[in-house]
Amino acid sequence: MFHHFFSELRRASVPVSIREYLTLLEGVDKGVANESLDGFYFLSRTALVKDERDLDKFDQVFSHVFRGVDYLGDIFGQDEHTIPEDWLRKMAELHLSPEEMAEIEALGDFDKIMDALKERLENQEKRHEGGNRNIGTAGRSPFGAYGYNPEGVRIGQKEGRHGKAVKVWDKRQFKNLDGDREIGTRNIKVALRRLRKFAREGAAEELDLPGTISGTAKQGWLDIRMRPERRNAIKVLAFFDIGGSMDAHVMQAEDLFSAAKSEFKRLEYFYFHNCLYEQVWKDNRRRMSEVTPTWDILHKFPSDHRVVIVGDAAMSPYEVAMRGGSVEHWNDEPGAVWLKRLVDIYPHLVWINPTQEKYWEFSQSTKMIQEVIGEDRMFPMTLSGLESAMRELAR
């Protein structure tokens, strides 16, 4: 019964597996959906969607299969300005009277309808209201909204008024959840989990059930065995830019900090302003009195740490390149020198930038920092950017 639904999801590049499909069928068999379409929607979404970025495509396919909502093929990679000709032909045959068909023929044929629509999409540059030619509202054009035409293609109108549209071409109401959107704590946690390397360390505090069973079978008596807890062995050293232009990104930085503290039990973090220099700090309220020499950090934490620098890289170029360039104190060495030392000691290093990637090329300091740490080590603070950063650190 649901094979078509499964096939359409696969066709739309939603990564659903046979196991997940069987889970869906099991849920239906046990009455989880409560025999309602809404219940089935939530059940199928829970069973079949593993990544939030696929929710938009899932919603489109679900509406198409179960609610009869037609979609332009944007999830299949077609041109968003293409209305398939066979749709127009089929809808005309099913819903238009002979008189209405005759009016369509007055335009010539379906090829001419398509050519006319294409031409108007390409040439019309502004909103149009009234009239009988352009794509607009309250007119008699075949293309638009809130007007009248027996063979119209409705564009940009949520509900039909006359029931005369040959095909509804409307803006989808689904919210895109994609890899380039800004991220929250939950999504950050999911992305950070890509950086995992489990090991059993510490005191033997966890019951080793397989070992206990094996030992009991061999010994002939109850042989309880314990083992160290399995934990993520990755060690992370994080530096957070604070103040100034980073004030605009403080909520994103807080989300990342919160998620990192939750996911990495071996996390050490420090704050800096604009660029790394000879000292950093742990408490921003005492940043001038309680500081940690950067050399102490480089000596204390070995090179197996993964280093994450979070900052917008927006500053005066002098702060990166010049002695005394810092806006807050006299730095005996340029920031670039300290960044280079960090890169030399820690082979696993990334820079997370909350500024949109398209603006990086307009910031001289950003390009300078990329030259020091490596252009391929700076990533945007988006879901896909963070996942790419974690893959880089996991190399």
N, C-alpha and C positions, 0 to 999 in steps of 0.2 A: 504493500500500500504506500509506503513512504520511500520506495526506491527512487522515484523521480526527484523527490526532495533531496535525497542524498546525492544523486547525480548532478543536480543543479548546483549544489554547494561545492562539489568538487570542480565543476566547470567554472565556477566563479573564483577558484583558487583559495577557497576556505579549506584548510588542511584537516579534513575529517577522515577518520579511519574506520575500518570495519568494526573494531572493538567498541568505538564510541557509538556507532550506529546500533550495535547490539544492545548497548546500555540504554539507548533511547527506547528501543523496542521493549526491553524489560520494564522500563519505567511506565510505558503505556499499558503493558499487560497487567501491571500491579495497580493501575488506576491512579498513578501520581498526578496525571493531568486533569483529573476530575471531569473527564468527558467534556471539556470546554476548549475552545480554540486558544483563548488566552493562557489557560493552564498548559496546553501543549506547547505554546510558544516559549514559555519560561522553562519548561522541562527540556525542550530540544536545544534551547540556547545554552542551558547549563551543561547538557551532556556533550554538545558538539563543538562549542567555541572555547578554545584554549587561550586565545590571545585577544585582548580587548581591541586590538587594531582590526580584527576581523568582524567586529560587531556590526559595523555599517553594511558590509557586504552580506552578512547573514540576514539582517533585517530586510534588505532588498529582495533577496531570494525567497525568504519566507512569505513576504507580501505577494510576490509574484506567483508562487506555487499555491498558496492556500487562500489568498484573498482576491486573486485574479487581477492584481495590479501589474500593469505592463511597465517595463522599464526600458529606457534607451540603454544600449549596451555598454555603459561606461565602466562597469565592473569587468567587462570582457575586453576592454581595451579599444572599443570602437570610438570613432570621432563623435564628440558630443553634439555636433551639429547634423548628424546623419539620422534621418527618420526613414526606416526601411520601407521600401516601396510596397512590399508584400503586405505590410500592415495596412496601408491605405487601401489597397485593393480588397483585402479581406473584410475590413470594416465597412467599406462601401457596399460590398455585396450583401453583408448581413443586416445593415441598419438603414440604408438609404432607399427611399422610394424611387420608382422609375422617374418621377419628375425631378427629384433631387439629383439623380444620376445624370439626367439630361443637363442640369445646370452645371455639373462638374465638367461634362463633355464640352460645355461652352468655352471653358478655358483651353480646350484642346484635348489633352489626355493626361494621364497621371505623370508622365515624364515632364510635361510642361508645369504641372503643379509643383513637382519636386524642384525643377529648375527655377521656378519663380520664388519658392521659399529660400533656396540656397542664395539666390541673387539678393534677396531682401536682407537675409542674415548678414551678408558680407558688406552691403552698402549702407544699411541704415545705421546711423551713428547716434541717434538721440530718441527719446521717448516720443511716441506719436499717438495722438488721440483723435478719434473720428476718421472719416474718410473711408475709402474702399480699396486701398492699395497696400500701405505699409503695415508692418507688424505693430500693433498698438491696442488701444482700448476704445470701447464704445463706438466701433465703426462696423463696416461691412466687409472688411478685409478677410480673406480666408484664414489669416494667421493672427492670433492675438487673444485678447480676453475682454469680457464684459461687452461684447458686441453681438452681431448676428451674421452668420453666413452658413448656409446649409452644408457646406463641405469644409468647415473650418478645422484648423489645427489649433487647439487651445494651448496657449503658452502663458505661464505665469498667473493662472487663476486656479484657486484651490477647488472650487466646486462648480459643476456645470449649472447653467441656467435654463437653456432651451433643450438640452439633450441632443444637440446637433453636431457636436465636435466629432470629426472623423477619427482623430487620435488625440489623446490628452498628452501633452508634453509639458510637464510641470516640474517645478523645482522640488527635489526631494526634501522631506522634512526630517530626515535622519541626521543625527549629529555625527560627523566624522570623528573617529578615534584613530588617528594615524601615528606613524612613527616620528613625525616632526612637530607634534604639539608639545606644549610645555607640560611638565610632569608634576605629579603629586607624590606624597610619601609612599603610598601603596605601590604605584608603578615603579618608583625608584627601587623599592625593595626587590621587586621582581627582576629588574635589570641587574642589580648588584649580585643576585644569586648566581649569575653567570661566572662570578669570580669565586670559585669554590675548589678547595683541595682538602678532602677529609682525611683525618688521621686519628688514631686512638692514642691519646696522651693523658698524662696525669695519673692519679691514684685509681686503683681498680674499684670502682664504685657502682658498676652496672652489671646486672646479671647476664652472664654469657649463656643464653638458653641452649644453643646448639652444642656448645662445649660441655654444658652440664648433662645434657642427654647422652652425648657420646661417652663422657667419663663414667656416668652411672651404668651404661650398658657394659662397658669394659670391666669396671670394678665389681659390679654386682651389688653395690650399695649406693645410696644417694651421694653423689659427688658434685657438690655445688661449686661452680666456678664463676669467678668475677673477672671483669675486664674494664679498662679505662673507657670513658665515654667517647663516642665518636664526635669530633668537632671539626669545624672549619679551621684548617691550619694556616690559612692565609693571614699574613701580618700587613697591616695598612698604616701608612704614615700620611696624614692629610694636613694640608695647609690651606686656610681659608682667608681670602682677602676680605677686609672689613672696612666699612666707612667710605666716604666720598661717593664716587659713582656707583659703588656696590650697594648703596642704600636702596636703589631702585630694584635690586634683585634679592633683597634680604629674605623674603618669604621663600623663594626657590632655594636659597642657600640653607635656610633652616630646615626645609623638607629633606634636602640631601644629607645634612648633618644628622638629623633624627634617624633617617633610614640607615645610614652608615653605622651609627652607634648600635642599632638593633641587629644588623646583619653580621657585623664583624666584632667578635669578642676581643680581638687583638688590634684595637684601633688606638693610635696615638694621634693627637691633633694639636695644631698650633694656629695662631692668627698672625697675619701680617697686613701691611697696608701698601697697596699698589704693586710693589715688587719685593722680592726677598732680599734682605740685606744681612747685616751681621748679627741681628737679634730678632727674635719673635716672642710671642707671649701666649699665655693660656687664659688670662682673665682680662677682658677688654676694659673693665673698670680700673684696672691697675696696670695698664699697658706701659706707663712711663716708669713705674717703680719696680714691678716684678717681671723681669724679662728673662728669656733663656738665650744664651749665645748660640747662634746657628752652628758654630763649630762643635759645640757639645752634642747637638742632635746628630750631626754627621758622624761623630765618633761613637755615639751610644747605640744607634740603631744600624744593624748590619745591612748589607746590600741585598738581602733576600726580601726586604720590605717592598711592598707595592706603594708607590708614591702618587698621591692625587693632589693636584693643586687646583683650587677653585677660585676663579677671579675673572673679571671682564677684560683684563689686560689693557685697560684704557687709562693712559697716563701721559705725562710729558715724555718724549723720547729721551730727554736728559736723565730721567730716573732710571732708565735701562742702561744707558751708554756712558754716563759721566760720573766721575768721582764728585761727591757733593751734590748730586742731582736730586736727592730725596727732598720731598716737600716738607718733611717733618723734622729731620735731623741732618747732621753732617755725616754722610756715609763715606768712609775712607776708600771703599772699593765700589765700582759700579754694580748695579743689580745684575747685569749680564754675567759678571764673574761668579756671583753666588749661584745663579741658575745653572751655569756650566758645571760648577762643582757638584751640584745636585744630580745632574745628568750623568756625570762621570762615575759617581758612586752607585747610583741606583739605575740599573738597566731597565727596570719596569716602572715607567713614569708617564703620566698623562696630565694634561691640563684641561679642565672642564670650564667652558666659557658660556655664561648665561646670555651673552649678547647674541642676537641672531647672526648666523654664519654669513649671511649676505652683506653684513656691514663690516666684517673683519678687514677687508681689503682697503677700507677707507681710514683705518687706524694705523698710523705708522708704528706706534708702540706694539700693537698686536703682531704686526709682521716681523718686527725685531725679535720679539719673544719666540715666535715660531722658528726663526732662523737659529736661535740658540738651542731650543729644546728639540727641534725637528718639526717640520710642518705637519707631518702625519701623526703627531702626538697631541694636537689640540682638537677637542671635540665640542660640539654644541651641547648645551644642557637641554636636550630633548630625549625622548625615550630611545629613539634609534641611535642618537649620539652617545648616550650613556652606555647602551649595549655594546656599541663599537669600542668604547673606551675600556669596558671590562674585558672584551676579547683581546684587546691589545695588552692589557695587564696580565692576562692568563697565558700569554705565549710562553 
